[in-house]
Amino acid sequence: MAAAYHGLEARQYPQATSGVNVMQRLGASLGTALLAVILQRGISGASARDASGGESDPTHLLSAFNDAFLWTIAFALIALVPALMLPGRAKAASKSQATREPQTAIKRN
């Protein structure tokens, strides 16, 4: 999440926050709708096979859910590729920050 604000000035944060929020909501909605369609097509195919064969077999329904979950894993792996390319923190900066003494806000006389 912090990578979305990388390189921005403080005055640009509100616009970036709105943009990130919109992208998260659209991505979640579209992803859910796509997986629902994949699952529904699998269930429809299982129902059509059951109607023509006469006997209901729960393994067709299980196969529809299995396919939907496999698509979910595939989407997650696809999203992992750009996530691995996100900029990280510099090691030197984090070491120098860790060795600094904490500053207190209250000065005592």
C-alpha positions as CSV (number, residue, x, y, z in Angstrom):
1,M,0.0,0.0,0.0
2,A,2.8,2.4,0.8
3,A,4.2,1.9,-2.7
4,A,1.2,3.7,-4.1
5,Y,2.4,6.9,-2.3
6,H,6.1,6.4,-3.2
7,G,7.5,9.6,-4.7
8,L,4.5,11.7,-4.1
9,E,4.5,15.1,-2.4
10,A,2.3,15.6,0.7
11,R,-0.2,17.7,-1.3
12,Q,-0.8,14.8,-3.7
13,Y,-1.8,12.2,-1.0
14,P,-5.5,13.0,-1.0
15,Q,-5.8,12.3,-4.8
16,A,-3.7,9.2,-4.5
17,T,-5.8,7.9,-1.7
18,S,-9.0,8.4,-3.8
19,G,-7.4,6.6,-6.7
20,V,-6.2,3.7,-4.7
21,N,-9.6,3.4,-3.1
22,V,-11.4,3.4,-6.5
23,M,-9.0,0.8,-7.9
24,Q,-9.4,-1.5,-4.9
25,R,-13.2,-1.3,-5.1
26,L,-13.3,-1.9,-8.9
27,G,-10.8,-4.7,-8.7
28,A,-12.7,-6.5,-5.9
29,S,-16.0,-6.1,-7.7
30,L,-14.8,-7.2,-11.1
31,G,-12.9,-10.1,-9.6
32,T,-15.9,-11.3,-7.6
33,A,-18.2,-11.0,-10.6
34,L,-15.7,-12.9,-12.8
35,L,-15.4,-15.8,-10.3
36,A,-19.2,-15.9,-9.9
37,V,-19.5,-16.3,-13.7
38,I,-16.9,-19.0,-13.8
39,L,-18.7,-20.9,-10.9
40,Q,-22.1,-20.4,-12.5
41,R,-21.0,-21.8,-15.8
42,G,-19.6,-24.8,-14.1
43,I,-22.8,-25.3,-12.1
44,S,-24.9,-24.9,-15.3
45,G,-22.8,-27.4,-17.1
46,A,-23.2,-29.9,-14.2
47,S,-27.0,-29.3,-14.2
48,A,-27.2,-29.9,-17.9
49,R,-25.3,-33.1,-17.6
50,D,-27.5,-34.2,-14.7
51,A,-30.7,-33.4,-16.6
52,S,-29.7,-35.4,-19.6
53,G,-28.4,-38.4,-17.6
54,G,-31.3,-38.5,-15.2
55,E,-29.2,-39.2,-12.1
56,S,-27.7,-36.4,-10.0
57,D,-24.0,-36.7,-9.3
58,P,-22.4,-34.3,-6.8
59,T,-19.0,-34.7,-8.3
60,H,-20.0,-32.4,-11.1
61,L,-20.8,-29.7,-8.6
62,L,-17.6,-30.4,-6.8
63,S,-15.8,-30.0,-10.1
64,A,-17.4,-26.6,-10.7
65,F,-16.2,-25.3,-7.3
66,N,-12.8,-26.8,-7.9
67,D,-12.5,-24.9,-11.2
68,A,-13.5,-21.6,-9.5
69,F,-10.9,-22.1,-6.8
70,L,-8.2,-22.9,-9.4
71,W,-9.0,-19.7,-11.2
72,T,-8.7,-17.9,-7.9
73,I,-5.2,-19.3,-7.4
74,A,-4.3,-18.4,-11.0
75,F,-5.4,-14.8,-10.4
76,A,-3.4,-14.6,-7.2
77,L,-0.3,-15.9,-8.9
78,I,-0.7,-13.3,-11.7
79,A,-1.1,-10.6,-9.1
80,L,2.1,-11.8,-7.4
81,V,4.3,-10.9,-10.4
82,P,3.8,-7.1,-10.2
83,A,3.8,-7.3,-6.4
84,L,7.3,-8.6,-6.4
85,M,8.4,-5.7,-8.6
86,L,7.2,-3.1,-6.0
87,P,10.0,-0.9,-4.7
88,G,11.4,-1.8,-1.3
89,R,13.0,0.1,1.4
90,A,16.7,0.8,1.1
91,K,18.7,-1.3,3.6
92,A,21.1,1.5,4.5
93,A,18.2,3.8,5.3
94,S,16.5,1.3,7.6
95,K,19.8,0.5,9.4
96,S,20.5,4.1,10.1
97,Q,17.0,4.6,11.3
98,A,17.3,1.7,13.7
99,T,20.5,2.9,15.2
100,R,19.2,6.5,15.8
101,E,18.1,7.3,19.3
102,P,14.4,7.9,19.8
103,Q,13.5,11.6,20.1
104,T,11.1,12.6,22.8
105,A,8.5,15.3,22.3
106,I,8.6,16.5,25.9
107,K,11.8,18.3,27.1
108,R,12.4,18.2,30.7
109,N,14.2,21.0,32.5
